[in-house]
């Protein structure tokens, strides 16, 4: 059973040889492959090589074009610094007054330097892996993108002080996300991930007004393009679980502080597949292999027969290799334990 077959069967609630592993790997994968982070962010060949390396070594069932939140923003003109083998740094904001929105360029993803690099990364991973591994493209959610362009504190005030302008900005960001998603699907992505981390910092009412409609719009476009949709919101999202279930996502990542059993109840048997969610630092990076195995098994029991496994967020750089191998072993055991359990069958939201 290859990774694509394993993933597709799991979404339908059918037996698999192991629970699919959808770990998000960025800095860890880069350094495991012996590469510099600067190359990982700026050269799609490094991005592809790093993903392929951890896929082969640790049984990760997905190749991912996720790298940093500045792809779209950089092509809009955001000043981003890339320190040698360090995390990228935003050196400015682009939306400093309400008139700046009208001055932003209408970019074409295939022509933007950083967006086109991600598109080429998707294309290269598809060429290297064939159809046996899902390839995931990535876009920033509209609220997350506006947060990058405007800045955290100012955006939070804007939600109260100038909501109509925020809506205009979010519509602009959503259209960029749709175009970027389509370009990646055309290049070979079978899944598009959408990151909307700032959405965990607003109230449910504000999430429903500002974030949810744009997530739904982007995911409809993803489905129309022929791909599946994965939603990733870092942090405590217990309060917005019923709204996340309405996004149209086929897969929803849940961070370690989210109650998986409640999420399973909220999403129901035909809702999005749960992905998560043990603590990426306390368990994956700093725990023992035994603790990792126990956490994986507990997550799979709580999340049910359609769940996919990962820590609550990115695999931290410096995570012991034996802990990733412990996760892989536990996913085989988890699938065996679920074989005798009753299984509901559900189709993805396409």
N, C-alpha and C positions, 0 to 999 in steps of 0.2 A: 504494500500500500504506500503510494507516494504521498507527499505533503498535501497536494491539491485534493486527492481522493480522500485523505484523512479529514481535511477541513470540511469538504462538502458533505461527507457522510455525517460528520459531527453536527453540522448545522441542521440536518434533517433529523437528528436524534437517533441515528443508526449506530450500531456497534463499530468500534474502531480498534486498531491494534494498540494505540496509545492516545491519550488526550492531546490534542494539538497544542503546541507551544508557540505563543505569539509574543514572546519577550520583546520589548523595545530595547534595541541595542544601538548606541551611538558612540560615545567616547570609549566604552568598553570594547566594542567591535573594532574601532579604529586602532586602538593600541594593541589589541590581540593580534591584528594583522601586521603589526610593526610599522604603522603609518603615523604621520603627524596629523593632528586635528585640523591644521590649516588646509591640508590637502583634502581631508574629509569634507570640509565645508565648500571648497572651491573647485574640486576636481571630481567629476562624476565617476571616473575610473577608480578612484580610491574608495568612494562610497560603495560602489558595487563590489569591489574586492573584499572590503571589510565585512559586508553582509554575507557574502558567499563563504567566507572563512568561518564565521560563527555558525552558519547553517550546517556546514559539513561537520564541524567539530562537536557541537553541542545539541544537534537535533532540533534546532529552531525551525519551525514549519512555515516561515515567511521571510521574504526578502523585502526590505523597507527603504524607501527613499527619504525617510524623515532624517533631518539633520539639525535644523535650528529654525527659529521663528522669523527669520529676516529675509527669506527668499523674495516674497512678493514686495515687501517694503523697500528692500534695496533697489529693486528695479523701478520703484516709484521715485527713488531719489534719496532714500534714507542713508545717512552716513553711518556705516558700520565698519568697525575696526576688527581685524583678524590677527590677534597676537600669535606669535609662533607657538604652536601646540597648546593654545589656550582657547577658552570660550570666546565667541564673538561678543563685541561690545557695541551697544548703540551709543553713538556720540551726539545725537541730536534728535529732535522730533520734527515731523513734517507739518502737522496740523497745529499751528500755534495760534491761529485765529480762525474765525468761521469762514473767511474768504479764501483760506488756503485750499479748501476742498476743490474749488473751481479751477485751481491752478495745477492740480495733480494730473499727470499724463494718463491717457487711456492706453494702457500697455497691452501688447500681445505676448502671451507667455513664451511662444517660440522665439521671440526676438529679444526678450529680456535676458541679460547675461546670467543671472542666478537662477531664474525660473527655467530657462532653457537647459541649464546644466542639470537640474533635477529631472527634467523630461528625458534627457539623454541617459541619466542614471537608470531610470525605469527601463528605457529601451535596451541598455546593455545588460541589465539583470535578466530581462526576459530572454534575450539572445543566449545568455550563458546558461540559464536554468531550463529553458524550454517551458513546457506546460506542466511540469511536475511539481512546481513550487508556486504558491501564490506570490505575486509581486504587488506590493502596496505603494501607491503614490501618497502624497500628503499635501494638504492645504491648511492654511490657518482659517479658523472660523471667523466670521465677520466681526464679532465682538473682540476676539483676541487680536485680530489685525488692527482694528481701530485703537486698541490699547497700545500696540506698538507704535502707531503713527502719532498718537495724541499724548500718551503718558498716563500712568496709573492714576495718580491723584486727580489730574484734570478731568479724566474720563469719568471718574466716580462723581465729581461735582456736576459734570455735563448731564448726567442721567437725570438729575433733578432740575438743573438750571436751564438747559436748552435741549429738551428731548426731541423736538422736531429736527433740529440740526443733526443730532445723533442718528436719527432714523435715516436721514439722507446719507450720512457717512457710511452707515451699515449697509445700505443698499449698494453703494459704490463698492465696498469691500466684498460683498457677496457676489457681485458680478465678476470681480477678479477671481474669486475662488472658483466659480463655475467654469470660467475659461481655462483656468489652470488645471482643474480636475479633468476636464475633457481632453486637454492636451496630453495628460499623463495616461488616460485610458487609451487614447489612440496610439500611444507609444508602447502599450502592453500591460498596463496596470489592471489587475482583476479586482482590486480593492482600492478604495480611496479612504485614507484616514483623515479625520478633521480634528484639529486640536483647538479647544476653546477654553483654555485653563482659567481665564479671568471669570468665566461664567460661574464658578463655584463661590465667587466673592460677592455676588449680588443676591438680592432676595428672590424667592420664587416668582413673585409678581413681575419683577424686572426681568428675570430670565425669560418668562413667558412673553413679555412685550418686546424685548430687544434681541435676545439671542435665538430663541426657538424658531421664529419664522424664517430667519436666514439659514439656520441649520437645515430646516425642512426644505427650503428652496435649493440649497446646494445638493442635498441628498437626492432630491427628485431628479436633478440634472445628472447626478452620478448614475442613478438607475436607468435613466433614459439612454445614457451612453453605453450601458451594458455591464457595469461593474457593481460590486457590493460596497456598502458604506460602513465605516467604523468610526464611532464617536469616542473621543478621548478628552475628558475634563478632569484635570488633576484636582486633588483636594477632597474635602468632605462634601459630597453631593447627595447625602441622604435626603435633604429637604427638597430636592428637585427630581427625584427618581421618577415620579409619575409623568413629569414633563419630558424627561429624557426618553421615556418609552414612546413618546409621540413624535420624535424627531424623524422617524423613517429609517434610522440606522439598523443595519443587520446585526452589528456587533457593538456592544457598549463596554468600554473599559471602565473599571471601577477601582478607585484608589483604596489603600489598605484600611482607611477608617470607615468605609462603607459596609453596612450590614448586608452580606450576600444573601442570606435567607430572606430578608425583607425584599431585597431587589428582585429575587426570583419570584416572590409572590406578586410584586407590583407588575413586573413585566409579563408574567403569565407564560403558558406553554407555547404560545404563538408569537410572542414578542421578540425583541432583540436577544441574541445570545449573550450571556454574561462572560466577561473576560476579566480575570483578576484572581486574587487581589492581596496576597500576603505582603508584609512590610518589606520594601526593597532594601532598606538599610539595616534595620534590626535583625531581620531574618536572612535575606539573601546575601548581603555583604558581610555582616558581622556574626551571623549565626553559624551553627555547626551543620554538616550535611544531614544529620539526623533531624535537626530542627527544620531544615528546608523540606525534607521528605514529609514530615508531619504536617507542616503548613500547607503543602500542596494537596495532600490527601484531604485535609479538613476543608480547603476551598472547594475542591471538586464535589465533595459530599454536599456542601451547602448550596452550591450553584447549580447542580443538577446535570442531566444527561446531555444537554446541548452546550455546556459551558466550554470555554477555551481558557487556557491557563497562562498567567504571567504574574509577576509581582504587581503591586498597585501602580507602579510607574516604571521609569527607565531602570535598566540594570546599571547600578553604579559602577563607575570606573574603579578598577582594583578589586572587584568581586572575586573571591577564590574560585578557581576553575572547578574544584571538586564540588562546590555548591551548585553550579549549573549542571554538573553530571548527576548530582543527587536529585535535582528537579526532573531530569530526563528519566531516571529510574522510577521515580514516584508516579510519573504520568503513565507509564506502562502498568504499574500496579493499580492505579486508579481506574483505568479502562477495564481491567479484569474484574475489579470489584463491582463495577456498574453493569457488567454483562448480564447478571441475573436479575437486575432491577427492571421494573416496568418502564417502558420508554414511550414518551409522547412523540408524535411526528409533527414537525412544523416546517413550513417553507420560509426562506428568507423573504424580506420585504420588497423583492423586485416585482 
